[in-house]
């Protein structure tokens, strides 16, 4: 497990949820090859949907840009290993 080795970049999540996000990402890296980013992202999204309710989004990669609106308290962006992880819940209109 790689827990505790993540580099936080930006977040507005509660601390407990941040820790959970990094633990799930670490778990996904244990389950899938680092090149299988789609499976890693799907694993994280499904876990968040199951625990925190539907509507979560997850982006995993080494180089990406994004622009989005999220629900307050549901955004985290961190690096783990060679990948960056962006997890958020979309804002309802």
N, C-alpha and C positions, 0 to 999 in steps of 0.2 A: 504494500500500500504506500501511496505517495502523500498521504494526508500530512498537512503541516508544511509541505514544501511548495505550496502555491504562492505566487506573487500577486497580491491584490493590486488592481489597477484603478477600479472605480466601482462604487456600489452605493445603494441606498437601502439595502436589505437589512433587516434585524440581524444581529450577530449570530444567533443560533441558526438562522436560515443560511447565512453565509457559510458557516462551518459545514452544514449539511450539503450545500451545493458543491463545495470542494471535496467532501467525502464521496459523493456520488460520482463526480468526475474522476476521482482516483480509482474508484471501483470500476468504472467503465474502461479506464486504461488497463486495468488488470484483466478485463474480460475480452477486449478487442485489440487487434493490432493498431498501432498508432496511425497507420495509413488508412484505416477504415473509419474515417471521420463521420460518415453518415450513420453508421451503427453506434458510434460513441454519442453523437448528438441525439439520436433516437432514444437510446437508453436513458440519458439524462432527462429528456423531455417527458418520457413515459413515467419515470419515477416522480418528477415534480407534479405531473397531472394527477397521479395516484394519491400523493400525499397532500398537496396544496390546492387541488381542484383543477379543472380543465382550463386550457387557454395559454399554457406555457410555450415559449419558443426557445430554441437552443441553436447557437451557431458555434461551430468548432473549426478552427483552422489556424494556419500560421500567418496568413496575410489576407485581411478582408477589411472592407469599409462598410459602414452601415449608418442609417438614419431612421429612427423609429420613435414612436410614442409608447410609453409603458405606464402601467399602474404604479402609483407611488408605493415605494417599499418593496418592489419586486425585481430590481435590476442588480445584476452583478457582472463584472468583467474582470477576469483574472487569467494568469498564465500558469500552466502546470506542464512540466517537461518542456517539449518544444511547441506546444499548442496553446492557443488562446481560446478561452471559453466565454461566451456571452449568453447569459440566461436572463430572460425577462418574461413577464406576463403582459400581454397586450392590453392597452387601455380600452375600456368599453366606451362607446360613443353615446 
